[in-house]
Amino acid sequence: MAKGFGAAEVGRMRNGGGAPASLLAETAGAPVIFFGTGLPEDHWHDSDEKVEVEALLKGAATMAHFWPELAAVHRERNQG
């Protein structure tokens, strides 16, 4: 997140409505990661819901950094 958003620090945010993902994780036996590019002040699923294009672009940049790092961790764990 820090690389994609150009920030020194990032935080965690709890996500409501995670029950379907929790069921998926249990069924698949694999972790599920929520990755959102919205903010609470975007009023998700409300009549005045909004999104900022800059946040979407930074989210895409974050995912571009995330996948190679995840692959590197996977390789390290499977080489030992």
Backbone as JSON Lines, residues from 0, in Angstrom:
{"i":0,"aa":"M","n":[0.83,-1.19,0.0],"ca":[0.0,0.0,0.0],"c":[0.87,1.25,0.0]}
{"i":1,"aa":"A","n":[1.93,1.23,0.8],"ca":[2.8,2.4,0.88],"c":[3.41,2.72,-0.49]}
{"i":2,"aa":"K","n":[3.84,1.68,-1.22],"ca":[4.44,1.91,-2.54],"c":[3.42,2.45,-3.53]}
{"i":3,"aa":"G","n":[2.25,1.87,-3.55],"ca":[1.23,2.28,-4.52],"c":[0.66,3.66,-4.26]}
{"i":4,"aa":"F","n":[0.54,4.0,-2.97],"ca":[-0.05,5.29,-2.62],"c":[1.0,6.35,-2.34]}
{"i":5,"aa":"G","n":[2.29,5.96,-2.38],"ca":[3.35,6.92,-2.12],"c":[3.3,7.46,-0.71]}
{"i":6,"aa":"A","n":[2.99,6.59,0.24],"ca":[2.85,7.0,1.64],"c":[3.91,6.33,2.49]}
{"i":7,"aa":"A","n":[4.3,7.01,3.56],"ca":[5.28,6.43,4.48],"c":[4.63,5.36,5.36]}
{"i":8,"aa":"E","n":[3.39,5.56,5.72],"ca":[2.69,4.63,6.6],"c":[1.33,4.29,6.02]}
{"i":9,"aa":"V","n":[0.89,3.09,6.3],"ca":[-0.46,2.68,5.91],"c":[-1.15,2.12,7.14]}
{"i":10,"aa":"G","n":[-2.45,2.01,7.09],"ca":[-3.2,1.49,8.22],"c":[-4.1,0.35,7.79]}
{"i":11,"aa":"R","n":[-4.76,-0.2,8.77],"ca":[-5.72,-1.28,8.5],"c":[-7.12,-0.73,8.74]}
{"i":12,"aa":"M","n":[-8.05,-1.3,8.03],"ca":[-9.43,-0.9,8.2],"c":[-10.27,-2.15,8.21]}
{"i":13,"aa":"R","n":[-11.12,-2.28,9.17],"ca":[-12.0,-3.44,9.22],"c":[-13.03,-3.34,8.11]}
{"i":14,"aa":"N","n":[-13.5,-4.5,7.68],"ca":[-14.45,-4.55,6.58],"c":[-15.71,-5.26,7.03]}
{"i":15,"aa":"G","n":[-16.81,-4.58,6.94],"ca":[-18.08,-5.22,7.24],"c":[-18.5,-6.08,6.07]}
{"i":16,"aa":"G","n":[-19.32,-7.06,6.32],"ca":[-19.82,-7.91,5.24],"c":[-18.81,-8.93,4.76]}
{"i":17,"aa":"G","n":[-17.94,-9.37,5.63],"ca":[-16.91,-10.31,5.24],"c":[-17.32,-11.77,5.33]}
{"i":18,"aa":"A","n":[-18.54,-12.06,5.73],"ca":[-18.96,-13.45,5.92],"c":[-18.82,-14.3,4.66]}
{"i":19,"aa":"P","n":[-19.23,-13.81,3.47],"ca":[-19.04,-14.64,2.26],"c":[-17.57,-14.94,1.99]}
{"i":20,"aa":"A","n":[-16.69,-13.98,2.23],"ca":[-15.26,-14.22,2.01],"c":[-14.72,-15.18,3.05]}
{"i":21,"aa":"S","n":[-15.22,-15.08,4.26],"ca":[-14.8,-16.0,5.31],"c":[-15.18,-17.43,4.93]}
{"i":22,"aa":"L","n":[-16.37,-17.61,4.41],"ca":[-16.81,-18.93,3.96],"c":[-15.93,-19.42,2.81]}
{"i":23,"aa":"L","n":[-15.6,-18.53,1.88],"ca":[-14.73,-18.89,0.77],"c":[-13.36,-19.35,1.29]}
{"i":24,"aa":"A","n":[-12.8,-18.61,2.25],"ca":[-11.49,-18.96,2.81],"c":[-11.55,-20.33,3.48]}
{"i":25,"aa":"E","n":[-12.59,-20.59,4.23],"ca":[-12.72,-21.88,4.9],"c":[-12.89,-23.01,3.89]}
{"i":26,"aa":"T","n":[-13.69,-22.79,2.87],"ca":[-13.95,-23.82,1.87],"c":[-12.71,-24.1,1.01]}
{"i":27,"aa":"A","n":[-12.01,-23.05,0.62],"ca":[-10.84,-23.2,-0.25],"c":[-9.58,-23.54,0.53]}
{"i":28,"aa":"G","n":[-9.6,-23.31,1.84],"ca":[-8.41,-23.54,2.64],"c":[-7.31,-22.55,2.31]}
{"i":29,"aa":"A","n":[-7.69,-21.35,1.92],"ca":[-6.72,-20.33,1.55],"c":[-7.17,-18.98,2.11]}
{"i":30,"aa":"P","n":[-6.23,-18.13,2.43],"ca":[-6.62,-16.81,2.96],"c":[-7.29,-15.95,1.89]}
{"i":31,"aa":"V","n":[-8.13,-15.06,2.33],"ca":[-8.78,-14.11,1.45],"c":[-8.36,-12.72,1.92]}
{"i":32,"aa":"I","n":[-7.92,-11.92,1.0],"ca":[-7.48,-10.57,1.33],"c":[-8.47,-9.59,0.72]}
{"i":33,"aa":"F","n":[-9.01,-8.72,1.56],"ca":[-9.85,-7.64,1.06],"c":[-8.92,-6.51,0.66]}
{"i":34,"aa":"F","n":[-9.07,-6.05,-0.54],"ca":[-8.28,-4.92,-0.98],"c":[-9.23,-3.9,-1.58]}
{"i":35,"aa":"G","n":[-9.49,-2.87,-0.84],"ca":[-10.41,-1.84,-1.3],"c":[-9.68,-0.55,-1.58]}
{"i":36,"aa":"T","n":[-10.2,0.2,-2.5],"ca":[-9.61,1.49,-2.79],"c":[-10.59,2.61,-2.44]}
{"i":37,"aa":"G","n":[-11.62,2.26,-1.7],"ca":[-12.59,3.26,-1.27],"c":[-12.32,3.66,0.16]}
{"i":38,"aa":"L","n":[-12.89,4.76,0.53],"ca":[-12.76,5.28,1.88],"c":[-14.12,5.34,2.54]}
{"i":39,"aa":"P","n":[-14.17,5.28,3.86],"ca":[-15.47,5.34,4.54],"c":[-16.28,6.57,4.13]}
{"i":40,"aa":"E","n":[-15.61,7.67,3.89],"ca":[-16.34,8.89,3.51],"c":[-16.89,8.83,2.08]}
{"i":41,"aa":"D","n":[-16.61,7.73,1.35],"ca":[-17.19,7.54,0.02],"c":[-18.64,7.05,0.1]}
{"i":42,"aa":"H","n":[-19.1,6.73,1.31],"ca":[-20.49,6.31,1.56],"c":[-20.88,5.1,0.71]}
{"i":43,"aa":"W","n":[-20.12,4.01,0.88],"ca":[-20.36,2.79,0.1],"c":[-21.82,2.37,0.16]}
{"i":44,"aa":"H","n":[-22.36,2.01,-0.96],"ca":[-23.72,1.46,-1.11],"c":[-24.8,2.4,-0.57]}
{"i":45,"aa":"D","n":[-24.53,3.68,-0.59],"ca":[-25.52,4.66,-0.15],"c":[-25.97,5.45,-1.38]}
{"i":46,"aa":"S","n":[-26.98,6.26,-1.22],"ca":[-27.5,7.01,-2.36],"c":[-26.5,8.06,-2.86]}
{"i":47,"aa":"D","n":[-25.54,8.44,-2.02],"ca":[-24.54,9.43,-2.44],"c":[-23.13,8.81,-2.53]}
{"i":48,"aa":"E","n":[-23.1,7.52,-2.89],"ca":[-21.83,6.81,-3.04],"c":[-20.96,7.5,-4.09]}
{"i":49,"aa":"K","n":[-19.65,7.54,-3.84],"ca":[-18.74,8.14,-4.8],"c":[-17.43,7.36,-4.82]}
{"i":50,"aa":"V","n":[-16.61,7.65,-5.79],"ca":[-15.28,7.06,-5.86],"c":[-14.36,8.11,-6.47]}
{"i":51,"aa":"E","n":[-13.11,8.08,-6.07],"ca":[-12.14,9.0,-6.63],"c":[-11.24,8.23,-7.59]}
{"i":52,"aa":"V","n":[-11.12,8.71,-8.82],"ca":[-10.31,8.04,-9.83],"c":[-8.87,7.91,-9.36]}
{"i":53,"aa":"E","n":[-8.34,8.92,-8.69],"ca":[-6.96,8.86,-8.19],"c":[-6.79,7.69,-7.23]}
{"i":54,"aa":"A","n":[-7.77,7.44,-6.38],"ca":[-7.69,6.3,-5.46],"c":[-7.7,4.98,-6.22]}
{"i":55,"aa":"L","n":[-8.49,4.89,-7.28],"ca":[-8.51,3.68,-8.09],"c":[-7.17,3.45,-8.78]}
{"i":56,"aa":"L","n":[-6.57,4.51,-9.3],"ca":[-5.27,4.39,-9.96],"c":[-4.18,3.99,-8.97]}
{"i":57,"aa":"K","n":[-4.21,4.58,-7.78],"ca":[-3.22,4.2,-6.77],"c":[-3.46,2.77,-6.28]}
{"i":58,"aa":"G","n":[-4.72,2.36,-6.25],"ca":[-5.03,0.97,-5.9],"c":[-4.47,0.01,-6.93]}
{"i":59,"aa":"A","n":[-4.59,0.37,-8.2],"ca":[-4.03,-0.47,-9.27],"c":[-2.51,-0.53,-9.15]}
{"i":60,"aa":"A","n":[-1.89,0.59,-8.83],"ca":[-0.43,0.61,-8.65],"c":[-0.04,-0.27,-7.47]}
{"i":61,"aa":"T","n":[-0.83,-0.24,-6.42],"ca":[-0.55,-1.06,-5.25],"c":[-0.6,-2.54,-5.61]}
{"i":62,"aa":"M","n":[-1.61,-2.94,-6.37],"ca":[-1.71,-4.34,-6.77],"c":[-0.55,-4.73,-7.68]}
{"i":63,"aa":"A","n":[-0.08,-3.81,-8.5],"ca":[1.07,-4.1,-9.37],"c":[2.31,-4.39,-8.53]}
{"i":64,"aa":"H","n":[2.43,-3.75,-7.37],"ca":[3.55,-4.03,-6.45],"c":[3.29,-5.31,-5.64]}
{"i":65,"aa":"F","n":[2.03,-5.55,-5.32],"ca":[1.67,-6.66,-4.43],"c":[1.96,-8.03,-5.03]}
{"i":66,"aa":"W","n":[1.55,-8.27,-6.26],"ca":[1.66,-9.61,-6.85],"c":[3.09,-10.13,-6.92]}
{"i":67,"aa":"P","n":[4.06,-9.35,-7.39],"ca":[5.44,-9.86,-7.4],"c":[5.97,-10.13,-5.99]}
{"i":68,"aa":"E","n":[5.6,-9.3,-5.03],"ca":[6.05,-9.53,-3.65],"c":[5.43,-10.79,-3.08]}
{"i":69,"aa":"L","n":[4.17,-11.03,-3.37],"ca":[3.51,-12.25,-2.91],"c":[4.18,-13.47,-3.55]}
{"i":70,"aa":"A","n":[4.49,-13.39,-4.82],"ca":[5.16,-14.5,-5.51],"c":[6.53,-14.78,-4.89]}
{"i":71,"aa":"A","n":[7.26,-13.72,-4.52],"ca":[8.58,-13.9,-3.9],"c":[8.46,-14.6,-2.56]}
{"i":72,"aa":"V","n":[7.46,-14.24,-1.77],"ca":[7.24,-14.89,-0.48],"c":[6.9,-16.37,-0.7]}
{"i":73,"aa":"H","n":[6.07,-16.63,-1.68],"ca":[5.68,-18.01,-2.0],"c":[6.91,-18.84,-2.39]}
{"i":74,"aa":"R","n":[7.77,-18.27,-3.25],"ca":[8.99,-18.98,-3.67],"c":[9.88,-19.27,-2.48]}
{"i":75,"aa":"E","n":[10.07,-18.28,-1.61],"ca":[10.92,-18.46,-0.42],"c":[10.41,-19.59,0.47]}
{"i":76,"aa":"R","n":[9.12,-19.62,0.69],"ca":[8.53,-20.64,1.57],"c":[8.64,-22.03,0.96]}
{"i":77,"aa":"N","n":[8.61,-22.13,-0.35],"ca":[8.63,-23.43,-1.0],"c":[10.04,-23.93,-1.33]}
{"i":78,"aa":"Q","n":[11.04,-23.1,-1.14],"ca":[12.42,-23.51,-1.39],"c":[13.06,-24.15,-0.16]}
{"i":79,"aa":"G","n":[12.49,-23.86,1.02],"ca":[13.07,-24.33,2.27],"c":[12.58,-25.61,2.68]}
